[in-house]
């Protein structure tokens, strides 16, 4: 008699399958850690680490491909920069008695609005853990297919490499300006200056965009999507990751600005005269009263 079929199909452990296993493990792990510790920034701690990890997992399959090395190196640089910035902001703050204590202030704000613990843990699993980690995987995925393309690197790809690096540098500058602002705004003599008394940053790149760091962050993953388009000459479904990321940032921007409005009365006026992302409005409105 023929043997019964196995209950589980054993998949070959290709680089793509390995990365999917890593994704599944971290979804479960982040949910459980949030549930146990009631600290919900576990995905935040992984956000800058997982794309470089996926790049390294896929690397053995594309060890011969120059374009994969260049694009992958830029993503690894992105991960290093974002990890350092997150650490400087206390994201990895650790106490021997309490473990990791750094948490994005928005999760605490949201917990206070969702009073039902069960409902919040459902939100924790489906959005904080599963959706966000799946999103990280999807917006990194174009690199996996990008590595499958052979042949010489095109001029369009070189242009995109330069754009990727430029956005990375600009995001570094924006975050440094933001960190310096929050460090100075409560220190004399800085606290006596009008622009520090506003409570929110209007210096440097933040003078022209309310969220220049968001613009550069989204822009880099749009570029990653375009790598594949430039090399293959056609749109690929994995590019939906960049679109989903933009939608996530749109929601995050709205949520963050709602909190900022409640804290700083002048912020509503700043919103009227300064662009939220791309600095179109900022060049045509009278904003002299803020400087």
C-alpha positions, 0 to 999 in steps of 0.5 A: 500500500502507498504510504499516507502523505505527510502532514507537512510539506518540507520546503527547500531552505532557499534564501527566500524561504529562510527569510520567510521563516525569520519573518514568522518567528519575529512576528510571534516573538514581538507579539509575545514580548509586547504581551508579556512586558507591555512595552510595544516598541519591539518592532521599532527595535527591529525596523532598522535591523531586518532589511540588512538581515534579509540582504545578508540572507539573500546574498549567497544567491547573488554573490556574483551580482555587482548590482546586488552588492551596491544596492544591498550595501546602501540598505545596510548603510541605511540600517546602521544609520537608523539603528544609531539614531534610534539608540541615541533617542533611547530606543534601546534603553535598558534596565537590568531590573526592567529590561528594555524600557525605551518605548515610542511615546505614541504606543502609550498614547494609543494604550490610553485611548484603547482601554480594553486590554484584549482589544489592544492585544488584538491590535498588537498582534495584527498591526503592531507585530504582523502587519508592520513586520510583513511590511518591512519584508515586502518593501525590502523584497524588490532587492531579492528580485533585483539580484536575479537580473544579470548584465551590466549596470545601466545609467538609470541604476547609477542615477538611482544609487546616487539618489539613494545615497543623497536621501540617506545623507539628507535623512541623517542631517534631518535627524541630527537637526531634530536631535540637536533641537530637542537637546537645546530647547530646554537649555539656557540660552537656547530656551530664551529664543523664540524658535525654541519657545515654539516647542517644535523644530523650525531649523534646517530642513525642518524649516521647509518641511514638517517631516523631512526625515519621513520624506527621505525615509520613504524616498529611499524605499521608493528608490529600492522599488525603482531599482527593479524597474530600471533594471528589468524595464517593467513594474513588479508587484513587489513595488507595492511595499513602497506604496504601503509604506507611504500609506503607513507614514500618512497615517503615522503623520496624522497621528503624530501631528494630532499629538503635537497640536495638543502640546503646542498651540502654535503648531496649527499655524505652522501647519497652514504655512509649511508643507507636511512632506515635500516643501512646495507650500513653504516657499509661497507662504509668509512664515516670518512670525515664526523666525 
